[in-house]
């Protein structure tokens, strides 16, 4: 008896998809433009935090806005300091923005030396505000967050001459 050998059907060939060109590092002008944009966002969030603080009724929203003011300012500072990675831009995750901001301020003195710790504290308050199940930020927490945000933005503005 002649048995045929079973084989897999022939594979379909797909045309090769062209590779994307590797992304190019940001130029100094691109970084400066994006740093200005990020700093504008920081100032907007700080203005919101100030207005919300005056309401004295929504500390969660106040802490949230104060944190995002600091976050966008940190992104602007990272760009003004030359950016990070192969693309010389800023990291996409909040955790990595905090880490890289700490790296660029590690040897600083005065008010700027405290900015990394302040950013970390306000991020903790923001996580409580947004995700906390055991407690919400108090009015005192909101006041601290807004004051920290003002100090943070002023210190960064002076160091890297950031402008709106």
C-alpha positions in Angstrom: 0.0 0.0 0.0 1.3 3.4 -1.0 0.8 5.9 1.8 1.2 9.6 1.0 3.3 11.6 3.4 1.2 14.3 5.1 2.7 17.8 4.9 1.6 21.2 6.0 0.0 23.4 3.3 2.3 26.0 1.8 2.6 29.2 3.8 1.3 32.4 2.4 3.9 34.9 1.8 3.2 38.5 2.9 4.9 41.4 1.5 7.4 42.9 3.8 6.2 46.0 5.6 8.7 48.8 5.3 10.4 49.7 8.5 9.7 53.1 10.1 12.6 55.5 10.1 14.1 55.8 13.6 12.9 58.8 15.5 15.4 61.7 15.4 16.5 63.4 18.6 14.7 66.7 19.4 16.6 69.8 18.4 17.4 72.5 20.9 14.6 74.6 19.3 12.1 71.8 19.6 13.0 71.3 23.2 12.8 75.0 23.9 9.3 75.2 22.3 8.0 72.2 24.1 9.5 73.4 27.4 7.7 76.7 27.0 4.4 74.8 26.3 4.9 72.6 29.3 5.6 75.6 31.5 2.5 77.3 30.3 0.5 74.2 31.3 2.2 74.3 34.7 1.1 77.9 35.2 -2.5 77.1 34.1 -2.7 74.3 36.6 -1.2 76.5 39.4 -3.8 79.2 38.6 -6.5 76.5 38.9 -5.1 75.3 42.2 -5.2 78.8 43.6 -8.8 79.3 42.6 -9.9 76.0 43.9 -8.1 76.6 47.2 -10.1 79.8 47.7 -13.3 77.8 47.4 -12.2 75.8 50.5 -14.6 73.0 49.6 -12.8 70.7 47.2 -9.3 69.8 48.5 -9.1 66.7 46.2 -9.3 68.9 43.1 -6.9 71.4 44.6 -4.2 68.8 45.3 -4.7 67.3 41.9 -4.2 70.7 40.1 -1.2 71.5 42.3 0.5 68.2 41.5 -0.1 68.6 37.7 1.4 72.1 37.9 4.5 70.6 39.4 4.5 67.7 37.0 4.4 69.9 33.9 7.0 72.2 35.3 9.3 69.3 36.0 8.8 68.2 32.3 9.7 71.7 31.2 12.8 71.7 33.5 14.0 68.3 32.1 13.7 69.7 28.6 15.5 72.9 29.5 18.3 70.8 31.0 18.8 69.0 27.7 16.2 66.2 27.8 16.8 62.5 28.4 17.4 59.4 26.3 18.2 59.0 22.7 15.4 61.4 21.7 16.5 64.1 24.2 12.9 64.7 25.3 11.2 63.9 28.6 9.9 60.6 30.0 6.3 59.6 29.5 5.6 58.1 32.9 5.2 60.1 36.0 7.6 57.9 37.9 10.3 58.5 35.4 9.7 62.2 35.3 10.2 62.2 39.1 13.4 60.2 38.8 14.9 62.3 36.0 13.9 65.5 37.8 15.7 64.3 40.9 18.8 63.5 38.8 19.0 67.1 37.4 18.5 68.7 40.8 20.7 66.3 42.9 23.5 68.8 43.4 21.4 71.9 43.7 21.2 74.1 46.9 18.7 76.4 48.4 15.0 76.2 47.4 15.8 74.1 44.3 17.4 71.4 46.5 14.0 70.8 48.1 12.0 70.6 44.9 12.4 66.8 44.3 11.2 65.9 47.7 8.3 68.4 47.4 7.3 66.9 44.1 7.3 63.4 45.6 5.2 64.6 48.6 2.6 66.3 46.5 2.4 63.2 44.2 1.6 61.2 47.3 -1.2 63.6 48.2 -2.4 63.4 44.6 -2.5 59.6 44.7 -4.6 59.9 47.9 -6.9 62.4 46.3 -7.4 60.4 43.1 -7.2 56.8 44.4 -7.4 56.8 48.2 -10.0 54.6 49.8 -9.2 55.3 53.4 -9.0 59.1 53.4 -9.2 62.2 51.4 -6.8 65.1 51.5 -7.8 67.8 54.1 -7.9 71.5 53.5 -4.5 71.7 55.2 -3.1 69.2 52.7 -4.5 71.3 49.9 -2.8 74.4 51.3 0.5 72.6 51.6 0.2 71.3 48.1 -0.4 74.7 46.6 2.4 76.3 48.6 4.8 73.5 47.5 3.7 74.1 43.9 4.4 77.8 44.1 7.8 77.2 45.5 8.5 74.5 43.0 7.6 76.6 40.0 9.4 79.7 41.2 12.6 77.7 41.8 12.5 76.1 38.4 11.6 79.4 36.7 14.8 80.9 38.2 17.1 78.0 37.5 16.1 77.4 33.9 14.7 80.8 33.0 11.4 79.3 32.1 8.7 81.7 30.8 5.1 81.5 29.8 
